[in-house]
Amino acid sequence: MTTPRRFTGSRANALFPTLAYDPDSHLFLLDDQSLAFGYLCEPLSAADQSNADRLLVLGNLDWPPETLLQVALWTSPDIEETVARMEGLRIETATALLRESTRRTAAYLRAGSTAPLSPAGDLRLRELQVLVTAKLPLAAPQPSAHELRDARELQATALQVLATAGMRPASLTADRHVRIMTTLLNWGPQAGWRDRITPECDARRPVRDQYLDYDVGIDVDAKGITLGEQRIQTFSVKRFPDRAGFGLAARFLGDPFSGSRGVRHNALITLNLHFPDPEATRVNLTSRAQWAAHQVSGNLSHYMPRLAHNKRDFDALFARLDHGDRPLQAYLGIVLFTAPEEAAGAASNLRTYWRELGFQVLTDRFFVLPLFLNCLPFGADRGAIRTSFRYRTLSAAHAVALMPVFGDWKGTGTPVLNLIGRTGQLVDLSLFDSATNYNAVIAASSGSGKSFLANELLSTNLSVGGRCWVIDVGRSYANLCESLGGQFVAFTADSDIVLNPFELLHTWEEEADVIAAMVTAMAAPTEPLGDYRTAGLKRALRELWDTHGTAMNVDLIAAAMLACADERLQDVGVQLYPFTSRGEYGRWFHGRNTMDFSADL
């Protein structure tokens, strides 16, 4: 008789609650008797009090008791979509040098998402994402029609709130959710999410069974978690700043002014909000506030100054509750993803930097896996609220100040030029994405790289099929022009350049205004000609075109204006003298055209 083989160990999928997804309603069914939905949002690059007021509406929605709301900022290593769009724009690039430049740029960006961009610092490329998820309690394992209707109403309301706050929410579908979870849990160079398989979620399998690749195991110890080759540490806030306004969260990842300090590794910053029954909670808080006031009134407060602080805290809380805010419980957790050898240094940097912001952040021990799971999307657990001792009672307005909804500007959306924000966000920039005009100014101190950036702007626009003209003072662009096979024109004393624009004309009606504007600039470079003289000049130009066609030149125009009876028109002929064949600029505009403007640069 043979002994059957048995495999021992725990399956990781039981750690995650997500079971199924309904594509029609964008609702998820969870195994902890919850119905959930979420939104993938863009971080706010700037905000004011109006944004805070709109997010306050989110906290004061009519959430059912025991609802869990998560607002998480995920600095994802997944820059594949942006890099793929960048490469897609350049598929038809004809210049070999530009094709090689595109290939190297893509390789550099991908390498920068897994290792520091330069040896001098620890900054990595990251895709900043804000995840807003809500877990609604159910009376039974399967939702009723009433619960489904209420969930869809809250879902639609939350969507409008986030949209008016400027966060550009997109429904968290199963595909988006699985991709986000796979980037959180799979860190190997051959991770499945790097292949960009579409769709991301297999509808025939439970959602949670698709998070982990086959080569990833979860190893837990007292100090953290090891996922494959990645080390995971969790941190909890033990003490918050005495005062915190909306906008403090803009510094969670780094200093937005200098960029010299901050959290450089991939991190997940999650704010869990638990909504208890508001009436019962208020009764309990009222009793505690009265007891705090009673303690302050006695002699004991002289020996325990903390009692006065407790009363002040309750006064601040009830000031917001009386204003209409909802009481809730909040937990702010941080998850740091690093290589094992970098874990200690990254943890020390995070604690030190957040201490500068007024937070006392401590590394979690012996409870790492539950806290890690509670920070994941849909991972907040109602049972952990009491046992974890991490939740604080706040009003909705106080919770808004802690929401991690800020990040670098992501650019205009078209990856023609690839820039990097101060916290590692890859910035897509195209001057032609503007709805107003396409102007830009590069301003910086001497030696800061203005010409370097302009060179990059030129080469990237050429690589997507554009054409560029440069007025070069100082020959900063001569090498680029030569490398890309462009045409570099230098106006020197011995050059034989002739810029005869009249030979390039084809249809007068379409190009008359351009020629008139050019001749006007020759005749009156510092003051306008006026309507009368402009009209007379245009009449003379038309007559010369009808007579001479492309053989017309500045000499003929000046002679025609001098032949006019009106002295005002004769003045135009006199003013054109510097550009006639006898003037100092005449040699550039008379004779056969020697310029060929067919090159892209």
C-alpha positions, 0 to 999 in steps of 0.5 A: 500500500502506497502512502499518498503524498501531502503538501504542507503549508498555507495558501496565500490566497486566504489572506486576501478577501476579494472573491468576485467582481461584477463588471456591470456595477463595478462592485466587488464581493469580499469574503468578510461579508462585505460589498466593495467598490473603489476608484483609481485617482490621480494625485493632487499636484496642488490644492486649496481649501476648496479641495479640502471641503470637497474631500470632507464631503466624502468623509461625511457621506451617509456611510452605513455603520461599520463601513471601512474607507481607505485612501492610499497613496501607492508609489508603484514601480509600474511605469510600463504603460508610460514607457510603452506609449513613449515607444509607440509614438516613435515607431515610425522614426526614420533616423537611426540615431533617434531610434537608438536614443528611444531604445536607450531611453526606455531601458534607462527608465525601466532600470530607474524603476528598480534601482536609483537613477544616479549613484549620488542619490536613492531616487527611483522612478515611480508611478504615483497612484491614489486608491480610494476604496470602500467596504460596506457591511452586508447582513448576509454573505450574499448582498440583497437588492436593497444593499446593492442599490444603496452601494451603487448610490454611494458609489455614484456619490463618491465618484462625483465628490472625487471628480469635483476635488480634481482627482480624475477618478476611474472605476477600479475594475477587476483588471486594474485591481489585479494589476495593482495587487500584482505590482504590490506583491511581485517584485522579481525581474520576470514578474508577470505584470511586466509583460502587460497581458490583457486582460489582467484578470481572468474572469473564470478564477476568483480574483484573489487567486491571481495576485501572486506569481508562481515563484513568490512566497510570503515569509514572515518574521518578527521584523517584517515580510519577505516577498521573493527578493523584496523586503517589506516593513510596516510602520505605524504613527504613534504620535501625530503633529499637534497641528496639521492643516490640509496640504501637510500630506503633500510632504509625505513622500518628499520635500516639494520645494527642494526635493533633497529629502524624502522617502525614496523607495517604493511605499504604500501610505494608507489611511483607514477610516472606520465609520462606527454608529454615529449616535452611539459613538457621540454618546460615548465621546460625550461621556469621556469629554465630561470626565476629562473636564471633571479631571481638569477642574480638580487638583490632580491637573496640577500634577498631571498636565496631560489632563489639560491636553486631553480636555483640549483635544476633546474640545477640538473634536467636539467643535467639529462634531458640533459643526456637523462632522461625523466621528470616525476612527482612523489608522495611518500606516506605511509600508516600505518595499526595499531590497533586504540590504537596504531595509535598515537604512530606508527605515531610518530615513523614513522615520527621520523624515517623518519626524521632521513633519511632526509625526512619531513613526515606529517600526512594527514588530511581531504584528507585521503581516496583519498590518500589511494586509490592512494597508492593502486595497480592500484589506482593512479588517474590522476585527483589527480595529480593537486588537491592533491599538492603532486607530484614533478617534477623529472627526471627518475634517481632521481625517481629511488633513491626513489623507495621502492624496498629493503627488507630483504633477504627471504632465500633459499626458503625451510622452514626447518629453520625459521628465522626472518629478522631485519624488520620482514621478515620471512626467509626460510633456508635450507642448502641443497638448495645450488648449490655448497656445504652444509657447514655453520658456526655459529659465534658469541660472547660468550653467543649469542646463537650459541648452541641454533641455532645449536639445532634448526638446528638439530631439524628442519632437523630431523623434515623433515626426515633428519639424524644428527651426532654431535661431541659434546664438552661440552655436549650442545646437550645431552638434545636434544638427550635424548628428541628426542630419539637419541643416545648419545655416550660419550668416557670416561675411563670406557666406553665399546664402540667399533667402529669396522668399518669392521663389517659393510662392505658389498661390498668391491668395494663400500666401499674400499675408505672409509676404506682406508681413515680411516686407512690412518687417523690412520696411518698418522694424520698429513701428507699424506702417498703419492701415493706409500704407499697408493697403498700398503695399499690398496693392503694389505686391499684387500688381508685381506678382501679376507682372513678374510672378516668382521673379519679383524682388525687393528692388521691384517693390521699392521702385513700385512704392517710390513711383506712387504719387502719395508721399506716404507710400513713397516713404515705404520705398525709402524705408526698404532701401537696406534690403535692396540690392544696394543696401547692407542686407540686400545680398541675402535676398537677391538672386537665386535661392540657395536654401533648402528647407526640406530637412526636419531640423 
